[in-house]
């Protein structure tokens, strides 16, 4: 989540709703029986409803206030309402606080009370910290508080509207800030996502791609500190002042811009702003042909580096001035493929491969496109399972040929990262994989995703969690798709594999709260719920994953396991029968884990043996996957670990 303020400071103080204590700063909701930490947007949703307590708030008004009117946020609102009701213990027949007004929106029915305006009784001192107030203390609504909040909301909405029609911020209205407040030196920068000013909203891949490539180019200059894409891209369409954004990101300078594409004509505007006084350190407007985008990207990166870097070596300048390809069409296909790959869905994965393949056809020497294609094939043969492993591995290895000898160290690092993946997944050479990842780390300055995963697989859970947390903080120079929400989701998996289920639940909850279309988030959320004994919640989460993944085998298998653990054997076996009847490839471990939880040990081991023979990726998690606990004490389990080089 972004650290952008989602509600006005006046709402930072604790307040009471229907006997529940709300602490916005801590993002805590406390009832008489429980306390729950919620995500910032869930808290912002509650505050938005509290500002208009007793009124019906239209769905679009809530989306505008909490998600900035983002297209596709409709389902995010549904999910946030569900999470909010759970935190408030306002579910099922007890639902009394948040009322759904069909075809309109939602209404907060309970009064809103300021905590500091509730008098303590003679025998009850004021409460502090995490103490929960008694019901008598919570009585008596302060209508003025709610009315004040409504006015604040109206003013905030006005600011959003003004910001929406302003393409770039005007430095004259940016307040000066003491540089000591910014936790960074003058050689630090954040690259914000460029605004897509084209008539077609689908051109976002183009504007995002430009900003990303500039960010990655700058991250190769050692004397520059570049904020992670994960952090800076969360300020998309933000109306916050430059000073506030810079403080949140710990940088002294901000690069922002816009792209307008009209047929073959292209206008790119970029400006480098000092957070200290709002001064423009550099700005330029490019009116060019669309095919000139690579030259524009290169020019911006060089000018920013010259303006901010304390020094630039000859090798670094060569990297900044060397284009990955001179073929615009190949580059455009590469950008679209990258955009599709980051959707983290089976269909997005398939489409990304199509675009990467076309990019390589147009320019066979385009190493970055080849490596991206290799990464996509890796997920096709592992995570999604729509391609057999023995079909995917040769394609992955072919993608390494151009990368390992590339002049760009980041490209070489990407190739080594994929090589480490193959050593781990296909060869089960864990020391060799770790060595490849560490060399990639040396070259790029950022640990590969596989480095953390391999530590997790071999049981080095603290190391894996530490790497993922580092990636969350510093992912500007990352490799492949080690960025965005995928990092936090993998952190959730690492906590799950370490059997730290409460922490896995927290991180997975954050993932689906931010992006309720992120199917894999529901998978790890469901597994954490399952191991915490919350079978019905797990079934709901796995059902969401199955819906989003269009009933892919990996999601169906999880759902069958949940049914088995919930005592619904008939439902579990129905899914199992469907999977066994499929004509398409179903990774053997997905069948094995169902049999293990149904108590069919012999069949579980039979399918695990098949998985090892097939080279299925799922078997490499055998040592750490809690879903195999029912068969863990069987002597055959130790034999399996030996075959995978995971016994020690």
Residue, then its C-alpha position, 0 to 999 in steps of 0.5 A: x500500500x501507498x503511504x499517501x494520506x487517505x483521510x484528513x488529519x482530523x480523523x486520526x484521533x480514535x472514535x467510537x462506532x456502535x461500541x467498536x473503538x476505531x483507531x485510524x492511525x494504528x488502523x485498528x478496529x476493536x470490539x469487545x471480543x477482538x481487535x483487527x488491523x485493517x488495510x489503509x483503504x479499508x480504514x479510509x472506506x470506514x472514515x468516508x462512511x463515518x463522514x456521512x453517517x446516516x446517509x446513503x453514500x453512492x458506490x461511485x462516491x466511495x470509489x472516488x474517495x478511496x480509490x481515486x475513481x480508478x476504473x475497475x475498482x468496483x470489485x475492490x469496493x465489494x471486497x473492502x466492504x466485506x473485510x470491513x464488516x468482518x473487522x467490525x463483527x458486523x456479519x450475517x444475521x448480526x449485520x447492523x452497522x453497515x447497511x447495503x442500499x440495493x442499486x445505490x450504495x451503503x449507509x453507516x447506521x450507527x452513531x459516530x462518537x469522538x473518544x475524547x468527548x466521552x466522559x469517564x465515570x467515577x469508577x472508570x478512568x479514561x482508557x488509553x492504548x488498546x483498551x476496549x471501552x465498555x458499552x455505557x462509555x460509548x453512548x451518545x453520538x456527537x453529530x457535530x463530529x460527523x458533520x465536520x467530517x462530511x465538510x472535510x470530505x467535500x473539500x477533499x473531493x474538490x481537491x481531487x477534481x481540481x487535481x484531475x484536470x491539472x496535467x502537471x503540478x505547478x511549482x508555485x503552489x508547492x510549499x517549501x520544505x526543510x531538506x532535513x525532513x527528507x531522509x535522502x541526499x541530493x542524489x536521490x529521485x523517484x520516477x512517478x508513473x507518467x500520466x496517460x493523456x491519450x484518448x485510449x486508456x489502454x495506452x497505459x502500457x506505453x506511459x507506464x513502460x516509459x517511466x519504468x524504463x527510465x527508472x531502471x536506466x537510472x538505477x544502474x548509476x551507482x551514485x544515484x538513489x532511485x526509489x523502488x517502482x513498487x513505492x513510486x507507482x503507488x502515487x499514480x494520479x495522486x494530488x499530494x504535493x511534491x514535498x509530501x510524496x518526496x518525504x514518503x519516498x525518502x528522496x529529494x527529487x521527483x521526475x513526473x511527466x505525461x504522454x499523449x499519443x495521437x496516431x503516429x504523433x507523440x508528445x512527451x512532457x517530463x520535468x525534474x522537480x526539487x522537493x525542497x522548493x518546487x524548483x524545476x531542475x530540468x524539463x522538456x517537451x518532446x513532439x516526435x513520432x511514436x517510433x522515437x520513444x526509445x530516443x526520448x527515453x534515452x534522452x530523459x535518462x541521460x539528462x536526469x543522470x547528468x543533473x543529479x548524479x555526483x559522478x557517472x562512469x564511462x561504463x554507466x554512460x554507455x549503459x544509459x546511451x545504449x538502446x535495448x533495440x532499434x526496432x520500435x515495433x519490437x519494443x512496443x510488443x515488449x512493453x505490452x508483453x511486460x504489461x500482460x505478464x504483470x497481471x499475474x493471471x494464466x491468460x495474461x501469461x499466455x498473452x505475454x508470451x505471444x507479444x514477447x515472441x513477436x518482439x523477438x521475431x522482429x529483433x532476434x538480438x533483443x535480449x531483454x525480450x528474450x529473457x522476459x519470454x523465458x520468465x513467462x515460460x517459467x511461470x507457464x510451466x510452473x505456477x500456472x501449469x498449462x504447459x508441461x515442465x519438459x516443454x517449458x524448460x528447453x524454451x527457458x534455457x534458450x532464452x539464456x543464450x543472449x542474456x549471459x553474455x550481454x554487455x548490460x549487467x542488469x541483463x546478465x543478472x536477469x539471465x543468471x536469475x532465470x538460470x538459478x530458477x532452472x537449476x532449482x526447479x529442473x535440476x534440484x541443484x540447490x547450492x548451484x541455484x543459490x550461487x547463480x542468484x548471488x551472482x545476479x545479486x552482485x550484478x544488479x544490486x537487488x536479490x532475485x525473487x528466486x533467491x528468496x524462494x530457494x531459501x524458503x524451499x530449503x527451509x531457510x525461512x528467516x533468510x527468505x522472509x528477510x529477502x522479500x522484506x528487502x525487496x519490498x523496500x528496495x526493488x528499483x533495480x529488480x529482475x524480471x517481475x520481482x516487483x509490485x504486488x507479487x513481492x508482498x504476495x510471495x512474502x505471504x507465501x514465505x510466512x505460510x511456509x514458515x508456519x507463521x500463519x497469522x503473518x501470512x494472513x496479514x500479508x495476503x489480506x493486504x494483497x487482495x485488499x489492494x488488488x482483489x483481482x490478484x488470484x494468487x493472493x486468494x490462494x495463500x490467504x485461503x491456505x493461511x485460513x485453512x491452517x488456522x482452522x477457518x475452513x469456511x473462510x478458506x473455502x470462500x478464498x479458494x472459490x475466489x481464486x478458482x473464479x479468477x483463474x477460470x477454474x485452473x487446476x491449481x485453484x481447484x486442487x486447493x479448493x478440494x483440499x479445503x473441502x477434505x479438511x472441512x469434512x466435505x469428502x464428497x465435494x473434494x472427490x468430485x473436484x478430484x474426479x474432474x481433474x483426473x478427467x481433464x485432457x489438459x496437463x494437470x501437475x501431479x503434485x496437485x493430485x497428490x495433495x488432495x489424496x494426502x488430505x483425503x487419507x489415501x496415502x498410497x495414491x498420494x505417494x504414487x502421484x508424488x513419484x509421477x511429479x518427480x518424474x515429470x519435473x513438476x515444480x510443485x514437488x520442490x515445496x514438499x519439505x515445507x508445504x504444510x498440506x503434506x503434513x498428513x503423510x509427513x511421518x510416512x517413511x516414504x516421505x523421507x525417501x521423496x525428500x532424498x530424491x529431491x536433494x532436500x533431505x538435509 
